[in-house]
Amino acid sequence: MPNAEQNRLGLNNLLQQRYGTSAASHLRWESVKYGDDHNPTWTFIVYIDNIEYGRGSGGDKGSAKEMAAGVALMQLRRQWAHLLL
C-alpha cells in the first residue's frame, strides 16, 4: 500500500474499532481551495461527531487530506487510549 494513504486508512480503522459499522456516519470532511487554478493550495478539515480533530494543507487534495487525517489520528489515539486496550 502506498504510504500516501496510511493516515486515512488508520483513521478509518480506528473509527471502525470505535463505532463499528456506523463509523462513516461519524466522519465528515470539508475542503477549501485557495489560490490560482494552476497553483492551488488545498485545506482539508476532518470532523468526528461534528468536532474538528484535524486540519491539513497541501498542493493537492490527497496530501492535504492525508495530513488532516494524521493530525486527527494522533489526537484520537490520545483521547481514546483507554478504549483501545
VOZAVEX-554038 format. One line per field, with one value per atom (N, C-alpha, C): y, x, z; atom name; residue number from 1; residue in three letters. Coordinates in Angstrom, 1 decimal. Each point is the difference from the previous one (the first is absolute). Layout:
N
py <- c(Y	...)
px <- c(X	...)
pz <- c(Z	...)
at <- c(CA	...)
i <- c(NUM	...)
aa <- c(ALA	...)
***
This chain:
85
py <- c(-1.2	1.2	1.2	1.0	1.3	0.7	0.5	0.8	1.2	0.5	1.1	-0.1	-1.2	-0.2	-0.6	-0.1	-0.7	0.7	1.3	0.7	-0.2	0.1	-0.1	-1.4	-1.0	-1.4	-0.2	0.5	-0.1	0.7	1.2	0.7	-0.9	-0.5	-0.8	-1.2	-0.7	-1.2	0.4	1.1	0.4	0.3	0.6	0.3	-1.3	-0.9	-1.3	-0.7	0.1	-0.7	0.7	1.3	0.7	-0.1	0.2	0.1	-1.2	-0.9	-1.1	0.4	-0.6	0.2	1.4	0.8	1.3	1.1	-0.5	1.0	1.1	-0.3	1.0	1.2	-0.3	1.0	1.0	-0.3	0.8	0.9	-0.2	0.6	1.0	1.2	1.0	0.8	0.2	0.8	1.3	1.1	1.2	0.3	0.7	0.4	1.4	0.7	1.4	0.1	0.6	0.2	1.5	0.3	1.4	0.1	1.2	0.3	-0.2	0.1	-0.2	-1.5	-0.2	-1.3	-0.8	0.7	-0.6	-0.3	0.6	-0.2	0.1	-0.9	0.1	-0.5	0.4	-0.6	-0.4	-1.3	-0.6	-0.1	0.2	-0.2	-0.9	-1.1	-1.0	0.1	-0.1	-0.1	-1.2	-0.8	-1.2	0.2	-0.4	0.1	-1.4	-0.3	-1.2	0.5	-0.5	0.5	1.5	0.6	1.5	0.8	-0.7	0.7	-0.1	1.1	0.0	-0.7	-1.0	-0.7	0.1	0.5	0.1	1.0	0.6	1.0	-0.2	0.0	-0.1	0.7	0.5	0.8	-0.6	0.1	-0.5	0.5	-0.3	0.4	-0.9	-1.1	-0.8	-0.6	-0.4	-0.5	-1.2	-0.9	-1.2	0.3	0.8	0.3	0.8	0.9	0.8	-0.9	-0.9	-0.8	-1.0	-0.5	-0.9	0.7	1.2	0.8	0.2	0.4	0.2	-1.4	-1.1	-1.3	-0.3	0.3	-0.3	0.8	1.3	0.8	-0.6	-0.3	-0.6	-1.3	-0.9	-1.3	0.2	0.9	0.2	0.4	1.0	0.5	-1.1	-0.7	-1.1	-1.1	-0.4	-1.0	0.4	1.3	0.5	0.0	0.6	0.1	-1.3	-1.0	-1.2	-1.1	0.3	-1.0	-1.0	0.4	-0.9	-1.0	0.3	-0.8	-1.0	0.2	-0.7	-1.1	-0.4	-1.0	-1.4)
px <- c(0.8	-0.8	0.9	-0.4	0.8	-0.1	1.1	0.1	-0.9	-0.4	-0.8	-1.4	-0.5	-1.3	0.0	1.2	0.1	-0.8	0.0	-0.8	-1.5	-0.4	-1.5	-0.4	0.8	-0.4	0.0	1.0	0.1	-1.2	-0.4	-1.2	-1.2	-0.2	-1.2	0.0	1.1	0.1	-0.3	0.5	-0.3	-1.5	-0.6	-1.4	-0.8	0.4	-0.7	0.1	1.1	0.2	-0.9	-0.1	-0.8	-1.5	-0.4	-1.4	-0.6	0.8	-0.5	-0.5	-1.1	-0.5	-0.5	-0.3	-0.5	1.2	1.2	1.1	-0.1	-0.4	-0.1	-0.9	-1.0	-1.0	0.6	1.1	0.7	1.0	0.4	1.1	-0.5	0.6	-0.3	1.2	0.2	1.1	-0.5	0.8	-0.3	1.3	-0.1	1.2	-0.2	1.1	0.0	1.2	-0.1	1.1	0.3	1.3	0.5	0.9	0.1	1.0	-0.5	0.9	-0.4	-0.2	-0.7	-0.3	1.3	1.0	1.2	1.0	-0.3	0.9	-0.8	-1.0	-0.9	0.7	-0.6	0.3	-1.3	-0.1	-1.2	0.2	-1.1	-0.1	-1.2	0.3	-1.1	-0.1	-1.2	-0.3	-0.8	0.3	-0.7	-0.7	-1.3	-0.8	-0.5	0.0	-0.6	-1.1	-1.2	-1.1	-0.1	0.2	0.0	1.0	1.0	1.1	1.3	0.6	1.2	1.2	0.5	1.2	1.3	-0.2	1.3	-0.2	1.1	0.0	1.3	0.0	1.3	-0.1	1.1	0.1	1.1	-0.3	1.1	-0.4	0.9	-0.1	-1.0	-0.4	-1.0	-1.0	-1.1	-1.1	0.5	0.7	0.4	1.0	1.0	0.9	-0.6	-0.9	-0.7	-0.9	-0.7	-0.9	0.8	1.1	0.8	0.6	0.4	0.5	-1.0	-1.2	-1.1	-0.4	0.0	-0.2	1.0	1.3	1.1	-0.2	-0.4	-0.2	-1.1	-1.1	-1.2	0.3	0.8	0.3	0.9	0.9	0.8	-0.9	-0.8	-0.9	-1.0	-0.5	-1.0	0.7	1.2	0.7	0.3	0.3	0.3	-1.4	-1.0	-1.3	-0.6	0.1	-0.7	0.9	1.2	0.9	-0.6	-0.8	-0.6	-1.0	-0.5	-1.0	0.7	1.3	0.7	0.9	-0.2	0.9	-0.1)
pz <- c(0.0	0.0	0.0	-0.8	0.0	1.3	0.4	1.3	0.0	-1.2	-0.1	0.6	0.2	0.6	1.4	0.6	1.3	1.1	0.1	1.0	-0.1	-1.3	-0.2	0.3	-0.4	0.4	1.5	0.7	1.4	0.7	-0.5	0.5	-0.2	-1.2	-0.2	0.8	0.2	0.9	1.4	0.5	1.4	0.2	-1.0	0.1	-0.1	-0.8	-0.1	1.4	0.6	1.3	1.1	-0.1	1.0	-0.3	-1.2	-0.4	-0.7	-0.5	-0.7	-1.4	-0.4	-1.3	-0.3	1.1	-0.2	0.0	-0.2	0.1	-1.0	-1.2	-1.1	0.4	0.8	0.3	1.1	0.6	1.0	-0.6	-1.3	-0.7	-1.0	0.0	-1.0	-0.4	-1.3	-0.5	-0.6	0.1	-0.7	-0.7	-1.2	-0.8	-0.5	-0.1	-0.5	-0.9	-1.2	-0.9	0.0	0.2	-0.1	-1.2	-0.5	-1.0	-1.4	-0.9	-1.5	-0.3	-1.1	-0.5	-0.3	-0.5	-0.4	1.1	1.2	1.1	1.3	0.2	1.2	1.3	1.1	1.3	0.5	0.4	0.5	1.5	0.7	1.5	0.2	0.7	0.5	1.5	0.4	1.4	0.3	1.0	0.3	1.3	0.0	1.2	0.4	1.3	0.5	1.0	-0.3	0.8	0.1	-1.2	-0.1	0.8	0.5	0.7	-0.9	-0.2	-0.9	0.8	-0.7	0.5	-0.8	-1.2	-0.8	-1.2	-0.3	-1.1	-0.7	-1.4	-0.7	-1.3	-0.5	-1.2	-0.9	-1.3	-1.0	-1.4	-0.9	-1.4	-0.7	0.5	-0.6	1.0	-0.4	0.9	0.9	-0.7	0.8	1.1	-0.2	1.0	1.2	-0.4	1.0	0.9	-0.6	0.7	0.9	-0.5	0.7	1.3	-0.2	1.1	1.1	-0.4	0.9	0.7	-0.7	0.6	1.0	-0.2	0.9	1.3	-0.1	1.2	0.8	-0.7	0.7	0.7	-0.7	0.5	1.3	0.0	1.2	1.2	-0.3	1.1	0.5	-0.9	0.4	0.8	-0.4	0.7	1.4	0.2	1.4	0.8	-0.7	0.7	0.3	-0.9	0.2	0.5	0.5	0.4	1.0	0.9	1.0	-0.7	-1.2	-0.7	-0.9	-0.3	-1.0	0.5	1.2	0.7	-0.7)
at <- c(N	CA	C	N	CA	C	N	CA	C	N	CA	C	N	CA	C	N	CA	C	N	CA	C	N	CA	C	N	CA	C	N	CA	C	N	CA	C	N	CA	C	N	CA	C	N	CA	C	N	CA	C	N	CA	C	N	CA	C	N	CA	C	N	CA	C	N	CA	C	N	CA	C	N	CA	C	N	CA	C	N	CA	C	N	CA	C	N	CA	C	N	CA	C	N	CA	C	N	CA	C	N	CA	C	N	CA	C	N	CA	C	N	CA	C	N	CA	C	N	CA	C	N	CA	C	N	CA	C	N	CA	C	N	CA	C	N	CA	C	N	CA	C	N	CA	C	N	CA	C	N	CA	C	N	CA	C	N	CA	C	N	CA	C	N	CA	C	N	CA	C	N	CA	C	N	CA	C	N	CA	C	N	CA	C	N	CA	C	N	CA	C	N	CA	C	N	CA	C	N	CA	C	N	CA	C	N	CA	C	N	CA	C	N	CA	C	N	CA	C	N	CA	C	N	CA	C	N	CA	C	N	CA	C	N	CA	C	N	CA	C	N	CA	C	N	CA	C	N	CA	C	N	CA	C	N	CA	C	N	CA	C	N	CA	C	N	CA	C	N	CA	C	N	CA	C	N	CA	C	N	CA	C	N	CA	C	N	CA	C	N	CA	C	N	CA	C)
i <- c(1	1	1	2	2	2	3	3	3	4	4	4	5	5	5	6	6	6	7	7	7	8	8	8	9	9	9	10	10	10	11	11	11	12	12	12	13	13	13	14	14	14	15	15	15	16	16	16	17	17	17	18	18	18	19	19	19	20	20	20	21	21	21	22	22	22	23	23	23	24	24	24	25	25	25	26	26	26	27	27	27	28	28	28	29	29	29	30	30	30	31	31	31	32	32	32	33	33	33	34	34	34	35	35	35	36	36	36	37	37	37	38	38	38	39	39	39	40	40	40	41	41	41	42	42	42	43	43	43	44	44	44	45	45	45	46	46	46	47	47	47	48	48	48	49	49	49	50	50	50	51	51	51	52	52	52	53	53	53	54	54	54	55	55	55	56	56	56	57	57	57	58	58	58	59	59	59	60	60	60	61	61	61	62	62	62	63	63	63	64	64	64	65	65	65	66	66	66	67	67	67	68	68	68	69	69	69	70	70	70	71	71	71	72	72	72	73	73	73	74	74	74	75	75	75	76	76	76	77	77	77	78	78	78	79	79	79	80	80	80	81	81	81	82	82	82	83	83	83	84	84	84	85	85	85)
aa <- c(MET	MET	MET	PRO	PRO	PRO	ASN	ASN	ASN	ALA	ALA	ALA	GLU	GLU	GLU	GLN	GLN	GLN	ASN	ASN	ASN	ARG	ARG	ARG	LEU	LEU	LEU	GLY	GLY	GLY	LEU	LEU	LEU	ASN	ASN	ASN	ASN	ASN	ASN	LEU	LEU	LEU	LEU	LEU	LEU	GLN	GLN	GLN	GLN	GLN	GLN	ARG	ARG	ARG	TYR	TYR	TYR	GLY	GLY	GLY	THR	THR	THR	SER	SER	SER	ALA	ALA	ALA	ALA	ALA	ALA	SER	SER	SER	HIS	HIS	HIS	LEU	LEU	LEU	ARG	ARG	ARG	TRP	TRP	TRP	GLU	GLU	GLU	SER	SER	SER	VAL	VAL	VAL	LYS	LYS	LYS	TYR	TYR	TYR	GLY	GLY	GLY	ASP	ASP	ASP	ASP	ASP	ASP	HIS	HIS	HIS	ASN	ASN	ASN	PRO	PRO	PRO	THR	THR	THR	TRP	TRP	TRP	THR	THR	THR	PHE	PHE	PHE	ILE	ILE	ILE	VAL	VAL	VAL	TYR	TYR	TYR	ILE	ILE	ILE	ASP	ASP	ASP	ASN	ASN	ASN	ILE	ILE	ILE	GLU	GLU	GLU	TYR	TYR	TYR	GLY	GLY	GLY	ARG	ARG	ARG	GLY	GLY	GLY	SER	SER	SER	GLY	GLY	GLY	GLY	GLY	GLY	ASP	ASP	ASP	LYS	LYS	LYS	GLY	GLY	GLY	SER	SER	SER	ALA	ALA	ALA	LYS	LYS	LYS	GLU	GLU	GLU	MET	MET	MET	ALA	ALA	ALA	ALA	ALA	ALA	GLY	GLY	GLY	VAL	VAL	VAL	ALA	ALA	ALA	LEU	LEU	LEU	MET	MET	MET	GLN	GLN	GLN	LEU	LEU	LEU	ARG	ARG	ARG	ARG	ARG	ARG	GLN	GLN	GLN	TRP	TRP	TRP	ALA	ALA	ALA	HIS	HIS	HIS	LEU	LEU	LEU	LEU	LEU	LEU	LEU	LEU	LEU)
***
